[in-house]
């Protein structure tokens, strides 16, 4: 996608939603960290239902450690892979208490050293909590970047690296949320809502959904 189209694309997305943010519910950096760990292969809606039960009981690393792994499981059992996620959250809480004074670290290396935290989760925390212009590429962003021609790539990391090059600095802080929301609600995997897409004319995808029809074509 040419630079002028990229600028137009993000200008339109910004006009629709000037201040986008995550749909995960949280009030502290730690709560967001736990929510993102829990969100792997789960929906934000499902995670929010679980954390609404968990956070009134335990919302700090030490409180979750006091709850224990089995106690934590009871609060998150509705989420897929909850056994493994409970182990990761408990292990993460122990590191936060022992090595970071119970605070979420600002450094990428320290974040990625936490159990259950990979590059994508670290990017979410760095962007949403600390205001860094990182772009966490999930399945939605990977799909949008490839379909539109914005930043095509065969791997998540390739797409991330390309996005950081092609997204103008003025849009980079919120690019992650604009793209994920566009992929979640408009540029969906099986039924993209092309007729009502605000960037339809800028998109390079050849299989656009005609009005009144659905497409089962994946990225």
MITORPA-68160 format. One record per residue: residue number from 0; y, x, z of N, C-alpha, C, O in turn. Coordinates in nm, 2 decimals. Layout:
  seq      ny      nx      nz     cay     cax     caz      cy      cx      cz      oy      ox      oz
  NUM       Y       X       Z       Y       X       Z       Y       X       Z       Y       X       Z
...
***
This chain:
  seq      ny      nx      nz     cay     cax     caz      cy      cx      cz      oy      ox      oz
    0   -0.12    0.08    0.00    0.00    0.00    0.00    0.13    0.09    0.00    0.14    0.18    0.08
    1    0.22    0.06   -0.09    0.34    0.14   -0.10    0.43    0.11    0.02    0.42    0.01    0.09
    2    0.51    0.21    0.05    0.59    0.21    0.17    0.68    0.09    0.18    0.69    0.03    0.29
    3    0.74    0.04    0.07    0.83   -0.07    0.08    0.75   -0.20    0.12    0.80   -0.29    0.18
    4    0.62   -0.21    0.07    0.54   -0.32    0.11    0.50   -0.31    0.26    0.49   -0.42    0.32
    5    0.47   -0.19    0.30    0.44   -0.18    0.45    0.55   -0.22    0.53    0.53   -0.29    0.63
    6    0.67   -0.18    0.50    0.79   -0.22    0.57    0.81   -0.37    0.57    0.84   -0.44    0.67
    7    0.79   -0.43    0.45    0.80   -0.58    0.44    0.69   -0.65    0.52    0.72   -0.75    0.58
    8    0.57   -0.59    0.52    0.46   -0.65    0.59    0.49   -0.66    0.74    0.48   -0.77    0.80
    9    0.53   -0.55    0.80    0.56   -0.55    0.94    0.68   -0.62    0.98    0.70   -0.68    1.09
   10    0.78   -0.63    0.89    0.90   -0.71    0.91    0.87   -0.85    0.93    0.92   -0.92    1.01
   11    0.78   -0.90    0.84    0.73   -1.04    0.85    0.65   -1.07    0.98    0.68   -1.17    1.04
   12    0.56   -0.98    1.01    0.48   -1.00    1.13    0.57   -0.99    1.26    0.55   -1.07    1.35
   13    0.67   -0.91    1.25    0.77   -0.90    1.37    0.85   -1.03    1.38    0.88   -1.07    1.49
   14    0.89   -1.08    1.26    0.97   -1.20    1.27    0.89   -1.32    1.33    0.95   -1.40    1.40
   15    0.76   -1.32    1.30    0.68   -1.43    1.36    0.66   -1.41    1.51    0.65   -1.51    1.59
   16    0.65   -1.28    1.55    0.62   -1.25    1.70    0.69   -1.12    1.73    0.63   -1.02    1.72
   17    0.81   -1.13    1.78    0.89   -1.01    1.80    0.84   -0.93    1.92    0.86   -0.80    1.92
   18    0.77   -0.99    2.01    0.73   -0.91    2.13    0.58   -0.94    2.16    0.55   -1.00    2.26
   19    0.49   -0.89    2.07    0.35   -0.92    2.09    0.29   -0.84    2.20    0.34   -0.74    2.24
   20    0.18   -0.90    2.26    0.11   -0.83    2.37   -0.03   -0.87    2.37   -0.07   -0.96    2.29
   21   -0.11   -0.81    2.46   -0.25   -0.84    2.47   -0.27   -0.98    2.52   -0.19   -1.03    2.59
   22   -0.38   -1.04    2.48   -0.42   -1.17    2.53   -0.51   -1.16    2.66   -0.54   -1.27    2.72
   23   -0.54   -1.04    2.70   -0.61   -1.02    2.83   -0.51   -1.04    2.94   -0.39   -1.00    2.93
   24   -0.55   -1.11    3.04   -0.46   -1.14    3.16   -0.47   -1.03    3.26   -0.58   -0.99    3.30
   25   -0.35   -0.98    3.30   -0.35   -0.87    3.40   -0.21   -0.87    3.46   -0.11   -0.92    3.41
   26   -0.20   -0.81    3.58   -0.07   -0.79    3.65   -0.05   -0.64    3.68    0.07   -0.61    3.71
   27   -0.15   -0.56    3.67   -0.13   -0.42    3.70   -0.20   -0.33    3.60   -0.29   -0.39    3.53
   28   -0.17   -0.21    3.58   -0.24   -0.12    3.49   -0.39   -0.12    3.52   -0.47   -0.12    3.42
   29   -0.43   -0.12    3.64   -0.57   -0.11    3.68   -0.64   -0.24    3.63   -0.75   -0.24    3.58
   30   -0.58   -0.36    3.65   -0.64   -0.48    3.61   -0.66   -0.48    3.46   -0.76   -0.53    3.41
   31   -0.56   -0.43    3.38   -0.58   -0.42    3.24   -0.70   -0.33    3.20   -0.77   -0.36    3.11
   32   -0.70   -0.21    3.27   -0.81   -0.12    3.24   -0.95   -0.19    3.26   -1.03   -0.17    3.18
   33   -0.97   -0.25    3.37   -1.09   -0.32    3.40   -1.12   -0.43    3.29   -1.23   -0.44    3.24
   34   -1.02   -0.51    3.26   -1.03   -0.61    3.16   -1.07   -0.55    3.02   -1.16   -0.61    2.95
   35   -1.02   -0.44    2.98   -1.05   -0.38    2.85   -1.19   -0.33    2.86   -1.27   -0.34    2.76
   36   -1.24   -0.27    2.97   -1.37   -0.22    2.98   -1.47   -0.34    2.96   -1.57   -0.33    2.90
   37   -1.43   -0.45    3.03   -1.52   -0.57    3.02   -1.52   -0.64    2.88   -1.61   -0.71    2.85
   38   -1.42   -0.61    2.80   -1.40   -0.68    2.68   -1.49   -0.63    2.56   -1.49   -0.69    2.46
   39   -1.56   -0.52    2.58   -1.65   -0.47    2.48   -1.75   -0.57    2.44   -1.82   -0.62    2.53
   40   -1.76   -0.61    2.32   -1.85   -0.71    2.27   -1.84   -0.84    2.34   -1.94   -0.91    2.36
   41   -1.72   -0.87    2.38   -1.69   -1.00    2.45   -1.55   -1.05    2.40   -1.47   -0.97    2.36
   42   -1.53   -1.18    2.42   -1.40   -1.23    2.38   -1.30   -1.22    2.49   -1.34   -1.21    2.61
   43   -1.17   -1.22    2.46   -1.07   -1.21    2.56   -1.07   -1.34    2.65   -1.05   -1.33    2.77
   44   -1.11   -1.45    2.59   -1.12   -1.58    2.66   -1.23   -1.56    2.77   -1.21   -1.60    2.89
   45   -1.34   -1.51    2.73   -1.45   -1.49    2.83   -1.42   -1.39    2.94   -1.45   -1.41    3.05
   46   -1.35   -1.28    2.90   -1.31   -1.18    3.00   -1.21   -1.25    3.10   -1.22   -1.22    3.22
   47   -1.11   -1.32    3.05   -1.01   -1.38    3.13   -1.08   -1.48    3.23   -1.03   -1.49    3.35
   48   -1.18   -1.55    3.19   -1.25   -1.64    3.28   -1.31   -1.56    3.40   -1.31   -1.61    3.51
   49   -1.37   -1.45    3.36   -1.43   -1.37    3.47   -1.33   -1.30    3.56   -1.35   -1.30    3.68
   50   -1.22   -1.25    3.50   -1.13   -1.18    3.59   -1.05   -1.28    3.68   -1.00   -1.24    3.78
   51   -1.04   -1.40    3.63   -0.97   -1.50    3.72   -1.05   -1.52    3.85   -1.00   -1.56    3.95
   52   -1.18   -1.50    3.84   -1.27   -1.51    3.96   -1.27   -1.38    4.04   -1.27   -1.38    4.16
   53   -1.26   -1.27    3.96   -1.27   -1.13    4.03   -1.14   -1.09    4.10   -1.15   -1.05    4.21
   54   -1.03   -1.10    4.03   -0.91   -1.04    4.08   -0.85   -1.10    4.21   -0.80   -1.03    4.29
   55   -0.87   -1.23    4.23   -0.83   -1.28    4.37   -0.91   -1.22    4.48   -0.86   -1.22    4.60
   56   -1.03   -1.17    4.45   -1.12   -1.11    4.55   -1.10   -0.96    4.56   -1.10   -0.91    4.67
   57   -1.09   -0.90    4.44   -1.08   -0.75    4.44   -1.00   -0.71    4.32   -1.04   -0.73    4.20
   58   -0.88   -0.65    4.34   -0.79   -0.62    4.23   -0.75   -0.47    4.23   -0.65   -0.44    4.16
   59   -0.81   -0.39    4.32   -0.78   -0.25    4.32   -0.91   -0.17    4.32   -1.01   -0.22    4.34
   60   -0.90   -0.04    4.28   -1.03    0.04    4.27   -1.10    0.04    4.40   -1.23    0.02    4.40
   61   -1.04    0.05    4.52   -1.11    0.06    4.64   -1.17   -0.08    4.68   -1.28   -0.09    4.73
   62   -1.09   -0.19    4.65   -1.15   -0.32    4.67   -1.27   -0.35    4.59   -1.37   -0.41    4.64
   63   -1.28   -0.30    4.47   -1.40   -0.32    4.39   -1.51   -0.24    4.44   -1.63   -0.28    4.44
   64   -1.48   -0.11    4.48   -1.58   -0.03    4.54   -1.64   -0.10    4.67   -1.76   -0.10    4.69
   65   -1.55   -0.16    4.75   -1.60   -0.23    4.87   -1.68   -0.35    4.83   -1.77   -0.39    4.90
   66   -1.65   -0.41    4.72   -1.73   -0.52    4.67   -1.87   -0.48    4.63   -1.97   -0.55    4.66
   67   -1.89   -0.36    4.58   -2.02   -0.31    4.54   -2.06   -0.35    4.41   -2.01   -0.45    4.35
   68   -2.16   -0.28    4.35   -2.20   -0.32    4.21   -2.26   -0.46    4.21   -2.23   -0.53    4.11
   69   -2.35   -0.49    4.30   -2.41   -0.62    4.30   -2.30   -0.73    4.32   -2.31   -0.84    4.26
   70   -2.21   -0.71    4.41   -2.10   -0.81    4.43   -2.02   -0.82    4.30   -1.97   -0.93    4.27
   71   -1.99   -0.71    4.24   -1.91   -0.72    4.11   -1.99   -0.80    4.00   -1.93   -0.87    3.93
   72   -2.12   -0.77    3.99   -2.20   -0.84    3.89   -2.19   -1.00    3.91   -2.18   -1.07    3.81
   73   -2.18   -1.04    4.03   -2.17   -1.19    4.05   -2.05   -1.25    4.00   -2.04   -1.36    3.96
   74   -1.94   -1.17    3.99   -1.81   -1.22    3.94   -1.80   -1.20    3.79   -1.73   -1.28    3.72
   75   -1.88   -1.11    3.73   -1.87   -1.09    3.58   -1.99   -1.13    3.50   -2.01   -1.09    3.39
   76   -2.09   -1.20    3.57   -2.22   -1.22    3.51   -2.21   -1.31    3.38   -2.31   -1.32    3.31
   77   -2.10   -1.38    3.36   -2.09   -1.46    3.24   -2.05   -1.38    3.11   -2.05   -1.43    3.00
   78   -2.02   -1.25    3.13   -1.99   -1.16    3.02   -2.11   -1.09    2.97   -2.19   -1.04    3.05
   79   -2.12   -1.07    2.84   -2.23   -0.99    2.79   -2.23   -0.85    2.84   -2.13   -0.79    2.86
   80   -2.35   -0.79    2.85   -2.37   -0.66    2.90   -2.31   -0.63    3.04   -2.27   -0.52    3.07
   81   -2.31   -0.74    3.12   -2.24   -0.73    3.25   -2.31   -0.62    3.34   -2.24   -0.57    3.43
   82   -2.44   -0.60    3.33   -2.50   -0.50    3.42   -2.44   -0.36    3.39   -2.40   -0.29    3.48
   83   -2.44   -0.32    3.26   -2.39   -0.19    3.23   -2.24   -0.18    3.26   -2.19   -0.08    3.30
   84   -2.17   -0.29    3.23   -2.02   -0.29    3.26   -1.99   -0.28    3.40   -1.90   -0.21    3.44
   85   -2.07   -0.34    3.49   -2.05   -0.33    3.63   -2.07   -0.18    3.68   -2.00   -0.13    3.76
   86   -2.17   -0.12    3.62   -2.20    0.02    3.66   -2.08    0.11    3.62   -2.03    0.20    3.69
   87   -2.03    0.08    3.50   -1.91    0.16    3.45   -1.79    0.14    3.53   -1.71    0.23    3.56
   88   -1.76    0.01    3.57   -1.64   -0.02    3.64   -1.65    0.04    3.78   -1.55    0.10    3.83
   89   -1.77    0.04    3.85   -1.78    0.10    3.98   -1.76    0.25    3.97   -1.70    0.31    4.05
   90   -1.82    0.31    3.87   -1.81    0.46    3.85   -1.66    0.50    3.82   -1.62    0.60    3.87
   91   -1.60    0.41    3.74   -1.46    0.44    3.71   -1.37    0.43    3.83   -1.28    0.51    3.86
   92   -1.40    0.33    3.91   -1.32    0.31    4.04   -1.34    0.43    4.13   -1.24    0.47    4.20
   93   -1.46    0.48    4.14   -1.48    0.60    4.22   -1.40    0.72    4.18   -1.34    0.79    4.26
   94   -1.40    0.74    4.05   -1.32    0.85    3.99   -1.17    0.83    4.02   -1.10    0.92    4.06
   95   -1.12    0.71    4.00   -0.98    0.68    4.02   -0.94    0.70    4.17   -0.83    0.76    4.19
   96   -1.03    0.66    4.26   -1.00    0.68    4.40   -1.01    0.83    4.44   -0.92    0.88    4.51
   97   -1.11    0.90    4.39   -1.13    1.04    4.43   -1.04    1.14    4.36   -1.00    1.24    4.42
   98   -1.00    1.11    4.23   -0.93    1.21    4.16   -0.79    1.17    4.12   -0.71    1.26    4.08
   99   -0.76    1.04    4.13   -0.62    1.00    4.08   -0.55    0.91    4.18   -0.45    0.84    4.14
  100   -0.59    0.92    4.30   -0.51    0.85    4.40   -0.52    0.70    4.38   -0.43    0.63    4.43
  101   -0.62    0.65    4.32   -0.63    0.51    4.29   -0.55    0.45    4.18   -0.54    0.33    4.15
  102   -0.48    0.54    4.11   -0.39    0.50    4.00   -0.46    0.53    3.86   -0.54    0.62    3.85
  103   -0.42    0.45    3.76   -0.46    0.48    3.63   -0.39    0.60    3.57   -0.27    0.59    3.56
  104   -0.46    0.70    3.52   -0.40    0.82    3.47   -0.33    0.79    3.34   -0.37    0.70    3.26
  105   -0.22    0.87    3.31   -0.14    0.85    3.19   -0.20    0.94    3.07   -0.16    0.92    2.96
  106   -0.28    1.04    3.10   -0.33    1.13    3.01   -0.45    1.08    2.93   -0.54    1.03    2.99
  107   -0.45    1.10    2.80   -0.57    1.06    2.72   -0.70    1.12    2.77   -0.80    1.04    2.78
  108   -0.70    1.25    2.79   -0.82    1.31    2.83   -0.88    1.25    2.96   -1.00    1.23    2.98
  109   -0.79    1.23    3.06   -0.83    1.17    3.18   -0.88    1.03    3.17   -0.98    0.99    3.23
  110   -0.82    0.95    3.08   -0.87    0.82    3.05   -1.00    0.82    2.99   -1.09    0.74    3.03
  111   -1.02    0.90    2.89   -1.15    0.90    2.81   -1.26    0.96    2.90   -1.38    0.95    2.86
  112   -1.23    1.03    3.01   -1.33    1.08    3.10   -1.39    0.97    3.19   -1.49    0.99    3.26
  113   -1.32    0.85    3.19   -1.37    0.74    3.28   -1.49    0.67    3.21   -1.48    0.65    3.09
  114   -1.59    0.64    3.29   -1.71    0.57    3.23   -1.67    0.43    3.17   -1.59    0.36    3.23
  115   -1.72    0.41    3.05   -1.68    0.29    2.98   -1.55    0.29    2.91   -1.52    0.19    2.85
  116   -1.49    0.40    2.91   -1.36    0.42    2.84   -1.37    0.51    2.72   -1.40    0.63    2.74
  117   -1.36    0.47    2.60   -1.36    0.55    2.48   -1.22    0.56    2.43   -1.12    0.53    2.49
  118   -1.21    0.61    2.31   -1.07    0.63    2.24   -1.00    0.50    2.23   -0.88    0.49    2.25
  119   -1.07    0.39    2.19   -1.00    0.27    2.17   -0.94    0.21    2.30   -0.83    0.17    2.30
  120   -1.02    0.21    2.40   -0.97    0.17    2.53   -0.85    0.25    2.58   -0.75    0.20    2.63
  121   -0.87    0.38    2.56   -0.76    0.47    2.60   -0.63    0.44    2.53   -0.52    0.44    2.58
  122   -0.64    0.41    2.40   -0.53    0.38    2.31   -0.46    0.25    2.36   -0.34    0.24    2.36
  123   -0.55    0.15    2.40   -0.49    0.02    2.45   -0.41    0.05    2.58   -0.30    0.00    2.59
  124   -0.46    0.13    2.67   -0.39    0.16    2.80   -0.26    0.24    2.77   -0.16    0.20    2.82
  125   -0.27    0.34    2.69   -0.15    0.42    2.65   -0.05    0.34    2.59    0.07    0.36    2.61
  126   -0.08    0.24    2.50    0.01    0.16    2.43    0.07    0.05    2.52    0.19    0.04    2.54
  127   -0.02   -0.03    2.58    0.03   -0.15    2.65    0.09   -0.12    2.79    0.18   -0.18    2.83
  128    0.03   -0.02    2.86    0.08    0.02    2.99    0.19    0.12    2.99    0.29    0.10    3.05
  129    0.17    0.22    2.91    0.26    0.33    2.91    0.36    0.34    2.79    0.44    0.43    2.78
  130    0.35    0.24    2.70    0.45    0.23    2.59    0.44    0.34    2.49    0.54    0.37    2.43
  131    0.32    0.40    2.47    0.31    0.50    2.37    0.27    0.43    2.23    0.20    0.33    2.24
  132    0.32    0.48    2.12    0.29    0.42    1.99    0.15    0.45    1.94    0.14    0.49    1.82
  133    0.05    0.42    2.02   -0.09    0.44    1.97   -0.14    0.31    1.91   -0.08    0.21    1.93
  134   -0.24    0.33    1.83   -0.30    0.21    1.76   -0.45    0.21    1.79   -0.52    0.29    1.73
  135   -0.49    0.11    1.87   -0.64    0.10    1.90   -0.70    0.02    1.79   -0.68   -0.10    1.78
  136   -0.79    0.08    1.71   -0.85    0.01    1.60   -0.98   -0.06    1.65   -1.08    0.01    1.68
  137   -0.98   -0.19    1.65   -1.10   -0.26    1.67   -1.15   -0.33    1.54   -1.10   -0.29    1.44
  138   -1.25   -0.42    1.55   -1.30   -0.48    1.43   -1.19   -0.55    1.35   -1.20   -0.55    1.23
  139   -1.10   -0.62    1.42   -1.00   -0.70    1.35   -0.90   -0.61    1.28   -0.87   -0.63    1.16
  140   -0.86   -0.50    1.34   -0.76   -0.41    1.28   -0.83   -0.33    1.16   -0.77   -0.31    1.06
  141   -0.96   -0.30    1.19   -1.03   -0.23    1.08   -1.04   -0.32    0.96   -1.02   -0.27    0.84
  142   -1.07   -0.44    0.98   -1.08   -0.54    0.87   -0.94   -0.56    0.79   -0.94   -0.55    0.67
  143   -0.84   -0.58    0.87   -0.71   -0.60    0.81   -0.66   -0.48    0.74   -0.61   -0.49    0.62
  144   -0.68   -0.36    0.79   -0.63   -0.24    0.73   -0.70   -0.22    0.60   -0.64   -0.17    0.50
  145   -0.83   -0.25    0.59   -0.91   -0.23    0.47   -0.88   -0.34    0.37   -0.86   -0.31    0.25
  146   -0.88   -0.46    0.41   -0.86   -0.57    0.32   -0.72   -0.57    0.25   -0.71   -0.58    0.13
  147   -0.62   -0.55    0.33   -0.49   -0.55    0.27   -0.45   -0.43    0.19   -0.37   -0.44    0.10
  148   -0.53   -0.32    0.21   -0.49   -0.19    0.15   -0.39   -0.11    0.23   -0.34   -0.01    0.18
  149   -0.36   -0.16    0.35   -0.26   -0.09    0.43   -0.31    0.05    0.47   -0.23    0.14    0.46
  150   -0.43    0.06    0.52   -0.48    0.19    0.56   -0.63    0.19    0.54   -0.71    0.19    0.64
  151   -0.68    0.19    0.42   -0.83    0.18    0.40   -0.90    0.31    0.45   -0.85    0.42    0.44
  152   -1.02    0.29    0.51   -1.09    0.40    0.56   -1.24    0.36    0.59   -1.26    0.24    0.62
  153   -1.33    0.45    0.59   -1.47    0.42    0.61   -1.51    0.42    0.76   -1.62    0.37    0.79
  154   -1.43    0.48    0.84   -1.46    0.48    0.98   -1.33    0.43    1.06   -1.22    0.43    1.01
  155   -1.36    0.39    1.19   -1.25    0.35    1.27   -1.15    0.46    1.29   -1.03    0.43    1.29
  156   -1.20    0.58    1.31   -1.10    0.69    1.33   -1.02    0.72    1.21   -0.90    0.75    1.22
  157   -1.08    0.71    1.09   -1.01    0.73    0.97   -0.90    0.63    0.95   -0.79    0.66    0.91
  158   -0.93    0.50    0.98   -0.83    0.40    0.97   -0.72    0.43    1.07   -0.60    0.41    1.04
  159   -0.75    0.46    1.20   -0.65    0.49    1.30   -0.56    0.60    1.25   -0.43    0.59    1.26
  160   -0.62    0.71    1.20   -0.53    0.83    1.16   -0.44    0.79    1.04   -0.33    0.83    1.04
  161   -0.49    0.71    0.95   -0.41    0.66    0.84   -0.30    0.57    0.88   -0.19    0.58    0.83
  162   -0.33    0.48    0.97   -0.23    0.39    1.02   -0.11    0.46    1.09    0.00    0.43    1.07
  163   -0.15    0.57    1.16   -0.04    0.64    1.23    0.05    0.72    1.13    0.16    0.75    1.16
  164   -0.01    0.74    1.01    0.07    0.80    0.90    0.16    0.70    0.83    0.27    0.73    0.79
  165    0.10    0.58    0.80    0.17    0.49    0.71    0.26    0.39    0.78    0.35    0.33    0.72
  166    0.24    0.36    0.91    0.32    0.26    0.98    0.45    0.33    1.02    0.45    0.43    1.09
  167    0.56    0.28    0.97    0.69    0.34    1.01    0.72    0.34    1.16    0.67    0.25    1.23
  168    0.79    0.44    1.21    0.81    0.46    1.35    0.86    0.33    1.42    0.83    0.30    1.53
  169    0.95    0.26    1.35    1.01    0.14    1.41    0.91    0.03    1.44    0.94   -0.06    1.52
  170    0.80    0.03    1.38    0.70   -0.07    1.40    0.57   -0.02    1.48    0.49   -0.10    1.51
  171    0.57    0.11    1.50    0.44    0.17    1.55    0.41    0.12    1.69    0.29    0.10    1.73
  172    0.50    0.09    1.78    0.47    0.05    1.92    0.40   -0.08    1.92    0.31   -0.09    2.00
  173    0.44   -0.17    1.84    0.37   -0.30    1.84    0.27   -0.33    1.73    0.21   -0.43    1.72
  174    0.25   -0.23    1.65    0.16   -0.24    1.53    0.02   -0.29    1.57   -0.04   -0.37    1.51
  175   -0.03   -0.23    1.68   -0.17   -0.26    1.73   -0.18   -0.41    1.75   -0.27   -0.48    1.71
  176   -0.08   -0.47    1.82   -0.09   -0.61    1.86   -0.07   -0.70    1.74   -0.13   -0.80    1.72
  177    0.03   -0.67    1.65    0.05   -0.75    1.53   -0.08   -0.75    1.45   -0.11   -0.86    1.40
  178   -0.14   -0.64    1.43   -0.26   -0.64    1.34   -0.38   -0.71    1.40   -0.45   -0.78    1.33
  179   -0.40   -0.69    1.53   -0.51   -0.75    1.59   -0.50   -0.90    1.60   -0.60   -0.98    1.57
  180   -0.38   -0.95    1.62   -0.36   -1.10    1.62   -0.37   -1.15    1.48   -0.42   -1.27    1.47
  181   -0.32   -1.08    1.39   -0.33   -1.13    1.25   -0.48   -1.14    1.21   -0.52   -1.23    1.14
  182   -0.56   -1.04    1.25   -0.70   -1.04    1.22   -0.78   -1.15    1.29   -0.87   -1.20    1.24
  183   -0.73   -1.17    1.41   -0.80   -1.27    1.50   -0.78   -1.41    1.45   -0.87   -1.50    1.46
  184   -0.65   -1.44    1.41   -0.62   -1.58    1.38   -0.59   -1.62    1.23   -0.60   -1.73    1.20
  185   -0.57   -1.52    1.15   -0.54   -1.54    1.01   -0.64   -1.47    0.92   -0.71   -1.54    0.84
  186   -0.65   -1.34    0.93   -0.74   -1.26    0.84   -0.87   -1.25    0.90   -0.92   -1.14    0.93
  187   -0.94   -1.36    0.93   -1.06   -1.37    1.00   -1.18   -1.32    0.91   -1.17   -1.32    0.78
  188   -1.29   -1.28    0.97   -1.40   -1.22    0.89   -1.46   -1.31    0.79   -1.47   -1.28    0.67
  189   -1.50   -1.43    0.83   -1.57   -1.52    0.74   -1.48   -1.63    0.68   -1.51   -1.68    0.57
  190   -1.38   -1.67    0.75   -1.29   -1.77    0.69   -1.15   -1.73    0.70   -1.07   -1.79    0.77
  191   -1.11   -1.63    0.62   -0.97   -1.59    0.62   -0.87   -1.70    0.58   -0.90   -1.77    0.48
  192   -0.77   -1.72    0.65   -0.67   -1.83    0.62   -0.57   -1.78    0.52   -0.45   -1.78    0.55
  193   -0.61   -1.74    0.40   -0.52   -1.68    0.30   -0.40   -1.77    0.26   -0.29   -1.73    0.25
  194   -0.43   -1.90    0.24   -0.32   -1.99    0.20   -0.20   -1.99    0.29   -0.09   -2.02    0.25
  195   -0.23   -1.97    0.42   -0.12   -1.98    0.52   -0.08   -1.84    0.57    0.00   -1.83    0.67
  196   -0.12   -1.74    0.50   -0.10   -1.60    0.54    0.05   -1.56    0.50    0.08   -1.57    0.38
  197    0.12   -1.50    0.59    0.26   -1.47    0.56    0.27   -1.34    0.48    0.38   -1.31    0.43
  198    0.16   -1.26    0.47    0.17   -1.14    0.39    0.07   -1.15    0.27    0.03   -1.05    0.21
  199    0.04   -1.27    0.23   -0.06   -1.29    0.12   -0.01   -1.22   -0.01   -0.10   -1.15   -0.07
  200    0.11   -1.22   -0.04    0.16   -1.16   -0.17    0.16   -1.01   -0.16    0.17   -0.95   -0.26
  201    0.15   -0.95   -0.04    0.15   -0.81   -0.03    0.01   -0.75   -0.02   -0.01   -0.63   -0.03
  202   -0.08   -0.84    0.01   -0.22   -0.80    0.03   -0.30   -0.77   -0.10   -0.28   -0.84   -0.20
  203   -0.38   -0.66   -0.10   -0.45   -0.61   -0.21   -0.59   -0.67   -0.23   -0.66   -0.65   -0.32
  204   -0.63   -0.75   -0.13   -0.77   -0.81   -0.13   -0.79   -0.90   -0.25   -0.71   -0.99   -0.27
  205   -0.89   -0.88   -0.33   -0.91   -0.95   -0.45   -0.98   -1.09   -0.43   -0.98   -1.17   -0.52
  206   -1.04   -1.11   -0.31   -1.12   -1.23   -0.28   -1.04   -1.33   -0.19   -1.10   -1.39   -0.10
  207   -0.91   -1.35   -0.21   -0.84   -1.43   -0.13   -0.89   -1.58   -0.13   -0.93   -1.63   -0.23
  208   -0.89   -1.64   -0.01   -0.94   -1.77    0.00   -0.84   -1.87   -0.06   -0.73   -1.88   -0.03
  209   -0.89   -1.95   -0.16   -0.80   -2.05   -0.22   -0.78   -2.17   -0.12   -0.86   -2.19   -0.03
  210   -0.68   -2.25   -0.14   -0.65   -2.36   -0.05   -0.77   -2.45   -0.05   -0.82   -2.49   -0.15
  211   -0.81   -2.49    0.07   -0.92   -2.59    0.09   -1.06   -2.53    0.08   -1.15   -2.61    0.09
  212   -1.07   -2.40    0.07   -1.20   -2.34    0.06   -1.21   -2.23    0.16   -1.11   -2.18    0.21
  213   -1.34   -2.19    0.20   -1.36   -2.08    0.29   -1.44   -1.98    0.22   -1.51   -2.00    0.12
  214   -1.43   -1.86    0.27   -1.50   -1.74    0.21   -1.59   -1.68    0.32   -1.55   -1.67    0.43
  215   -1.71   -1.64    0.28   -1.80   -1.57    0.37   -1.81   -1.42    0.34   -1.90   -1.36    0.39
  216   -1.71   -1.37    0.27   -1.71   -1.23    0.23   -1.66   -1.15    0.35   -1.55   -1.18    0.40
  217   -1.73   -1.05    0.39   -1.68   -0.96    0.49   -1.59   -0.85    0.43   -1.58   -0.84    0.31
  218   -1.53   -0.76    0.52   -1.44   -0.66    0.46   -1.50   -0.58    0.35   -1.43   -0.49    0.30
***
